[in-house]
Amino acid sequence: MLDGTLKRRLLAGELLLGAWPTQPSPNLIEVCGLLGFDFAFVDAEHSMLNLETFGDLMRGADAVGLAVLVRVPRNDPVAMLPYLEAGAAGVVVPHVCSAGEAKAAVDAVKYYPMGSRGAGSSTRANAYGFRQSAAEYFQRANEQTIVIPMVEDAEGVSNIASIGKVPGVDLVFIGPGDLALSLGHGGKSGDPEVRAAIDRAFLDARAAGVRVGTVGYGIEMARQGVDLGAQLLIQSTDLLLAASAKDYLNSVRSVGTKS
């Protein structure tokens, strides 16, 4: 259910580390929280996740006090609303290329007078209406719900400062995978042209006072992101498992070979 802790920590300037649970498992969400991650990043754009399963993920997250940011399928009020009503701490909106598109995302997330979200006050996000009035909930939701546009196209990089300065936008997230595709280097996010675009995006955003997040796949990439000024990073649970498993298997097999 909606809790403003993650938003408060974001505004306080804390470095926030999120787990991307690539398997839609409430148990895995619980484990991520118990391990100490600051939030879970749930992907509803590049997955077969349905809304019923998302509700189960939210219950797992709530059991350990873990906030959930959900990457919605598209910048569309109808697509975003069910995740918000289920209690997501905020939305990550893909392929935002302009301030106008960022404003549309904010409008979909916030209630009047900040936006035009429909007035549902007996939802799971509001404890089904049992703990506070509709008016109290609408005010709290406007204050606490996080809006994060994804800048993952060349056009978005050019407009990152204006995107991030839209009232109601809390942070912009730079997506290197789609940005590489946009620049003609699909699958090569380390290409010099892609790296230059990422560096430029960070520089322009930070110069404008805009908070920035990105992926932190592995310690080295995470360090690079922090050095560039990232305040929010995500890491895939599959990649964490793969790295740990490879290290374990190689280390133990090496010992076995020596003996």
For each residue, the residues with C-beta under 8 A, 3 or more apart:
1: 62 87 124 125 126 127
2: 87 89 125 126 140 141 144 145
3: 6 65 67 89 144
4: 7 8 140 143 144
5: 8 9 65 67
6: 3 9 10 16 38 39 67 69 89 90 146
7: 4 10 11 89 90 143 144 145 146 170
8: 4 5 11 12
9: 5 6 12 14 16 38
10: 6 7 14 16 146 170 171 211 231 232
11: 7 8 170
12: 8 9
13: 231
14: 9 10 38 231
15: 226 230 231 232 233
16: 6 9 10 38 39 213 231 232 233
17: 37 38 216 232 233 234 235
18: 37 38 39 40 41 69 232 233 234 235
19: 32 35 37 39 40 41 234 235 237 240
20: 40 41 43 234 235 236 237
21: 24 25 28 29 32 40 41 42 57 237
22: 43 236 237 238
23: 28 237 238
24: 21 47 49 53 54 57
25: 21 28 29 57 60
26: 29 30 56 57 59 60 61
27: 30 31 60
28: 21 23 25 31 32 60 237
29: 21 25 26 32 33 40 57 60 61 64 66 68
30: 26 27 33 34 60 61 63 64 66
31: 27 28 34 35
32: 19 21 28 29 35 37 40 66 237
33: 29 30 36 37 40 61 63 64 65 66
34: 30 31 64
35: 19 31 32
36: 33
37: 17 18 19 32 33 40 66
38: 6 9 14 16 17 18 67
39: 6 16 18 19 66 67 68 69 89
40: 18 19 20 21 29 32 33 37 57 61 66 67 68 69
41: 18 19 20 21 69 70 71 92 234
42: 21 49 54 57 68 69 70 71 88
43: 20 22 46 47 49 70 71
44: 47 49 54 70 71 72 73 83
45: 71 72 73 74 94
46: 43 71
47: 24 43 44
48:
49: 24 42 43 44 53 54
50: 53 54
51: 54 55 82 83 86
52: 55 56
53: 24 49 50 56 57
54: 24 42 44 49 50 51 57 58 70 82 83 86
55: 51 52 58 59 86 124
56: 26 52 53 59 60
57: 21 24 25 26 29 40 42 53 54 60 61 68
58: 54 55 61 62 68 86 87 88 124
59: 26 55 56 62 63
60: 25 26 27 28 29 30 56 57 63 64
61: 26 29 30 33 40 57 58 64 66 67 68
62: 1 58 59 65 66 87
63: 30 33 59 60
64: 29 30 33 34 60 61
65: 3 5 33 62
66: 29 30 32 33 37 39 40 61 62
67: 3 5 6 38 39 40 61 89
68: 29 39 40 42 57 58 61 87 88 89
69: 6 18 39 40 41 42 88 89 90 91 92 146 148
70: 41 42 43 44 54 83 88 90 91 92
71: 41 42 43 44 45 46 91 92 93 94 150
72: 44 45 75 76 79 80 83 91 92 93 94
73: 44 45 76 79 94
74: 45 79 94 95
75: 72 79 93 94 95 96 101 104 105 108
76: 72 73 79 80 108
77: 80 81 107 108 116 117
78: 81
79: 72 73 74 75 76
80: 72 76 77 83 84 91 93 105 108 109
81: 77 78 84 85 108 117 118 120
82: 51 54 85 86
83: 44 51 54 70 72 80 86 88 91
84: 80 81 87 88 91 109 117 125 145
85: 81 82 120 123 124 125
86: 51 54 55 58 82 83 123 124 125
87: 1 2 58 62 68 84 123 124 125
88: 42 58 68 69 70 83 84 91 125
89: 2 3 6 7 39 67 68 69 144 145 146
90: 6 7 69 70 109 145 146 147 148 170
91: 69 70 71 72 80 83 84 88 105 109 145 146 147 148
92: 41 69 70 71 72 148 150 173
93: 71 72 75 80 96 102 105 147 148 149 150
94: 45 71 72 73 74 75 150 152 175 178
95: 74 75 150 152 153 156 178
96: 75 93 101 102 105 149 150 151 156 163 172
97: 101 151 153 155 156 159
98: 101 102 155 156 159 162 163
99: 102 103 159 162 163 165 166
100: 103 104
101: 75 96 97 98 104 105 149 163
102: 93 96 98 99 105 106 149 163 164 166 169
103: 99 100 106 107 166 168
104: 75 100 101 107 108
105: 75 80 91 93 96 101 102 108 109 147 149 169
106: 102 103 109 110 114 115 147 166 167 168 169
107: 77 103 104 110 115 116 117
108: 75 76 77 80 81 104 105 115 116 117
109: 80 84 90 91 105 106 115 117 145 147 168
110: 106 107 114 115 117 141 142 145 147 168
111: 114 115 117 119 138 141 142
112: 115 116 138
113:
114: 106 110 111 142 167 168
115: 106 107 108 109 110 111 112 142 168
116: 77 107 108 112
117: 77 81 84 107 108 109 110 111
118: 81
119: 111 134 138
120: 81 85 123
121: 126 129 133 134 137 138
122: 126 128 129
123: 85 86 87 120 126 128 129
124: 1 55 58 85 86 87 127 128
125: 1 2 84 85 86 87 88 137 141
126: 1 2 121 122 123 129 131 132 134 137 141
127: 1 124 130 131 132
128: 122 123 124
129: 121 122 123 126 134 137
130: 127
131: 126 127
132: 126 127 136 137 140
133: 121 136 137
134: 119 121 126 129 137 138
135: 138 139
136: 132 133 139 140
137: 121 125 126 129 132 133 134 140 141
138: 111 112 119 121 134 135 141 142
139: 135 136 142 143
140: 2 4 132 136 137 143 144
141: 2 110 111 125 126 137 138 144 145
142: 110 111 114 115 138 139 145
143: 4 7 139 140
144: 2 3 4 7 89 140 141
145: 2 7 84 89 90 91 109 110 141 142
146: 6 7 10 69 89 90 91 170 171
147: 90 91 93 105 106 109 110 168 169 170
148: 69 90 91 92 93 169 170 171 172 173 213
149: 93 96 101 102 105 156 163 164 169 172 173
150: 71 92 93 94 95 96 156 172 173 174 175 178
151: 96 97 156 157 160 163 172 173 174 175 179 201
152: 94 95 156 174 175 176 177 178 179 182
153: 95 97 156 157 178 179 182
154: 157 158 179 182 183 197
155: 97 98 158 159 182
156: 95 96 97 98 149 150 151 152 153 159 160 163
157: 151 153 154 160 179 197 200 201 204
158: 154 155
159: 97 98 99 155 156 162 163
160: 151 156 157 163 164 172 174 201 204 205 208 210
161: 164 165 204 205 207 208 210
162: 98 99 159 165 166
163: 96 98 99 101 102 149 151 156 159 160 166 169 172 210
164: 102 149 160 161 169 171 172 205 208 210 211 212
165: 99 161 162 169 208 209 210
166: 99 102 103 106 162 163 169
167: 106 114
168: 103 106 109 110 114 115 147
169: 102 105 106 147 148 149 163 164 165 166 172 210
170: 7 10 11 90 146 147 148 211
171: 10 146 148 164 210 211 212 213 231 232
172: 96 148 149 150 151 160 163 164 169 205 210 211 212 213
173: 92 148 149 150 151 212 213 214 232
174: 150 151 152 160 179 198 201 202 212 213 214
175: 94 150 151 152 178 179 214 215
176: 152 179 180 189 194 198 214 215
177: 152 180 181 189
178: 94 95 150 152 153 175 181 182
179: 151 152 153 154 157 174 175 176 182 183 189 194 197 198
180: 176 177 183 185 186 187 188 189 191 194
181: 177 178 184 185 186
182: 152 153 154 155 178 179
183: 154 179 180 191 193 194 197
184: 181
185: 180 181 188 189 191 193 194
186: 180 181
187: 180
188: 180 185 191 194
189: 176 177 179 180 185 194 195
190: 194 195
191: 180 183 185 188 194 195
192: 195 196
193: 183 185 196 197
194: 176 179 180 183 185 188 189 190 191 197 198
195: 189 190 191 192 198 199
196: 192 193 199 200
197: 154 157 179 183 193 194 200 201
198: 174 176 179 194 195 201 202 214 228
199: 195 196 202 203 228
200: 157 196 197 203 204
201: 151 157 160 174 197 198 204 205 212
202: 174 198 199 205 206 212 228 229 230
203: 199 200 206 207
204: 157 160 161 200 201 207 208
205: 160 161 164 172 201 202 208 210 211 212 229
206: 202 203 209 210 212 229
207: 161 203 204
208: 160 161 164 165 204 205
209: 165 206
210: 160 161 163 164 165 169 171 172 205 206
211: 10 164 170 171 172 205 231 232
212: 164 171 172 173 174 201 202 205 206 228 229 230 231 232
213: 16 148 171 172 173 174 230 231 232 233 234
214: 173 174 175 176 198 225 228 230 232 233
215: 175 176 221 225 233 234 235
216: 17 221 222 225 230 233 234 235
217: 221 222 235 236 239
218: 221 222 235 239 243
219: 222 223
220: 223 224
221: 215 216 217 218 224 225
222: 216 217 218 219 225 226 233 235
223: 219 220 226 227
224: 220 221 227 228
225: 214 215 216 221 222 228 230 233
226: 15 222 223 229 230 233
227: 223 224
228: 198 199 202 212 214 224 225
229: 202 205 206 212 226
230: 15 202 212 213 214 216 225 226 233
231: 10 13 14 15 16 171 211 212 213
232: 10 15 16 17 18 171 173 211 212 213 214
233: 15 16 17 18 213 214 215 216 222 225 226 230
234: 17 18 19 20 41 213 215 216
235: 17 18 19 20 215 216 217 218 222 239 240
236: 20 22 217 239 240
237: 19 20 21 22 23 28 32 240 241
238: 22 23 241 242
239: 217 218 235 236 242 243
240: 19 235 236 237 243 244
241: 237 238 244 245
242: 238 239 245 246
243: 218 239 240 246 247
244: 240 241 247 248
245: 241 242 248 249
246: 242 243 249 250
247: 243 244 250 251
248: 244 245 251 252
249: 245 246 252 253
250: 246 247 253 254
251: 247 248 254 255
252: 248 249 255 256
253: 249 250 256 257
254: 250 251 257 258
255: 251 252 258 259
256: 252 253 259
257: 253 254
258: 254 255
259: 255 256
